[in-house]
Amino acid sequence: MTLMKERKADHIEICANEKVTQDHCYWDDIRLIHEALPDVNSDDIDLGATVLGKRLRFPFIVTAITGGFPGAKKINANIAEACADLGAGMGVGSQRAAVENVDKESYAVIKDFDVPLIIGNMGAPQLVPQKRKKAFTDDDIGGAMDLISADVMAIHLNFLQEVAQPEGDTNSYGCFDAIRSIARKYPIIVKETGAGISPKTAKRLSGIGVKGIDIAGMGGTSFSMVEMHRAIAKKDHIRGSIGRTFSDWGIPSPVSLMSVSKDIPVIASGGIMNGLHAASSIALGACCAGAANLILKDAMVSADAVKKRLTMIREEMKATMLLTGSADIRGLASAKYVVLGRTKEWMDQI
Ligand SMILES: Cc1cc2nc3c(=O)[nH]c(=O)nc-3n(C[C@H](O)[C@H](O)[C@H](O)COP(=O)(O)O)c2cc1C
């Protein structure tokens, strides 16, 4: 296996089987206010929402997980079938392997399904020169979008992962300019990968035509912990130590969301574990919620397992909407809430 295929397989294996999240759940610090007399018929609750210009029946995105190695095709097909069935959005994992002609099929398979919002994926580190590696061009981005008929391309920011990765690409100089150039040609969003997006970075991105951001905040999958497991297995003790030390680095997801949602449309992800968390994120200002690791194990099994998981999330969202007196997503967006504990401490100081 090439190093890239091996890394992707490692990520799936580690995320499915090892502890890769911190213990504190920041979403549980958000408490929506119960309405004892909600005036809503549960059967009439409408979860429909327009997200990045596309109509979703269920405002949820299975965010970038994989592509580019043999096991990825089935995972992406299972996710795509379920998202098409429920009317949710989907992102593929980094398309670097497609641009480098390592594998295209594991991404292109999602075109067999009628997914209402398809999001491509490319790493910001690939947009600038790295040690012995040339930068991808704007045309590479266009080709990657065509491969999956993407509605929008996500440029991912993952420098926490890169610093902890034995073979990491740690030059970030020039990424902002490269993102600006791509945003002039293609519809793009920018996503983090588990460390959140600050108000300063969100404002910079909203000023250059980026359509939205996926905050992917701290509290869910920690790629620092993921890379720690890989580094230890490779006996790279320095990277292993960096991975451990930075295992809770980042801005907690609800904090990132609340502090940027006035500036730009936000997909809320990072540690979303159920429909109550997803509903809370919309009350806090997100246009929709998303998750990766929560879906991964089901996606390794079957499309039906993913459908079951997404249906659970959707029904919990509906229950939350009934209990907050929200007949639709607009109503949920104005539901009242309180912020407790560590999340409140963050909000008081950020
Ligand atoms: C196995 C795995 C692989 C991932 N690969 C990518 C990727 O290629 N590109 C990307 O932007 N994010 C990637 N992510 C990050 C997720 O899209 C998401 O931002 C992050 O895991 C936080 O969400 P979660 O807490 O719901 O897992 C990956 C996540 C997992 C679990």
The ligand as an SDF file (V2000), in Angstrom:
LIG
                    3D

 31 33  0  0  0  0  0  0  0  0999 V2000
  -11.9960    8.6610    9.8570 C   0  0  0  0  0  0  0  0  0  0  0  0
  -12.1290   10.1290    9.6100 C   0  0  0  0  0  0  0  0  0  0  0  0
  -11.5140   10.6780    8.4930 C   0  0  0  0  0  0  0  0  0  0  0  0
  -11.6320   12.0420    8.2160 C   0  0  0  0  0  0  0  0  0  0  0  0
  -11.0880   12.5590    7.0700 N   0  0  0  0  0  0  0  0  0  0  0  0
  -11.3190   13.8590    6.7450 C   0  0  0  0  0  0  0  0  0  0  0  0
  -10.9110   14.3790    5.4910 C   0  0  0  0  0  0  0  0  0  0  0  0
  -10.3410   13.6770    4.6500 O   0  0  0  0  0  0  0  0  0  0  0  0
  -11.1630   15.6870    5.2320 N   0  0  0  0  0  0  0  0  0  0  0  0
  -11.8060   16.4950    6.1340 C   0  0  0  0  0  0  0  0  0  0  0  0
  -12.0590   17.6690    5.8500 O   0  0  0  0  0  0  0  0  0  0  0  0
  -12.1880   16.0170    7.3360 N   0  0  0  0  0  0  0  0  0  0  0  0
  -11.9770   14.7380    7.6450 C   0  0  0  0  0  0  0  0  0  0  0  0
  -12.4090   14.2550    8.8480 N   0  0  0  0  0  0  0  0  0  0  0  0
  -12.9300   15.2020    9.8520 C   0  0  0  0  0  0  0  0  0  0  0  0
  -14.4420   15.2460    9.9110 C   0  0  0  0  0  0  0  0  0  0  0  0
  -15.0030   15.6540    8.6820 O   0  0  0  0  0  0  0  0  0  0  0  0
  -14.9220   16.1740   11.0430 C   0  0  0  0  0  0  0  0  0  0  0  0
  -14.6180   17.5040   10.7390 O   0  0  0  0  0  0  0  0  0  0  0  0
  -14.3190   15.8260   12.4060 C   0  0  0  0  0  0  0  0  0  0  0  0
  -14.1620   14.4310   12.5520 O   0  0  0  0  0  0  0  0  0  0  0  0
  -15.1710   16.3290   13.5460 C   0  0  0  0  0  0  0  0  0  0  0  0
  -16.4430   15.7640   13.5330 O   0  0  0  0  0  0  0  0  0  0  0  0
  -16.8730   14.5550   14.5120 P   0  0  0  0  0  0  0  0  0  0  0  0
  -16.5210   14.9830   15.8950 O   0  0  0  0  0  0  0  0  0  0  0  0
  -18.3290   14.3650   14.2560 O   0  0  0  0  0  0  0  0  0  0  0  0
  -16.0760   13.3490   14.0720 O   0  0  0  0  0  0  0  0  0  0  0  0
  -12.3400   12.8880    9.1230 C   0  0  0  0  0  0  0  0  0  0  0  0
  -12.9450   12.3220   10.2520 C   0  0  0  0  0  0  0  0  0  0  0  0
  -12.8510   10.9680   10.5030 C   0  0  0  0  0  0  0  0  0  0  0  0
  -13.5290   10.4200   11.7240 C   0  0  0  0  0  0  0  0  0  0  0  0
  1  2  1  0
  2  3  1  0
  2 30  2  0
  3  4  2  0
  4  5  1  0
  4 28  1  0
  5  6  2  0
  6  7  1  0
  6 13  1  0
  7  8  2  0
  7  9  1  0
  9 10  1  0
 10 11  2  0
 10 12  1  0
 12 13  2  0
 13 14  1  0
 14 15  1  0
 14 28  1  0
 15 16  1  0
 16 17  1  0
 16 18  1  0
 18 19  1  0
 18 20  1  0
 20 21  1  0
 20 22  1  0
 22 23  1  0
 23 24  1  0
 24 25  2  0
 24 26  1  0
 24 27  1  0
 28 29  2  0
 29 30  1  0
 30 31  1  0
M  END
$$$$
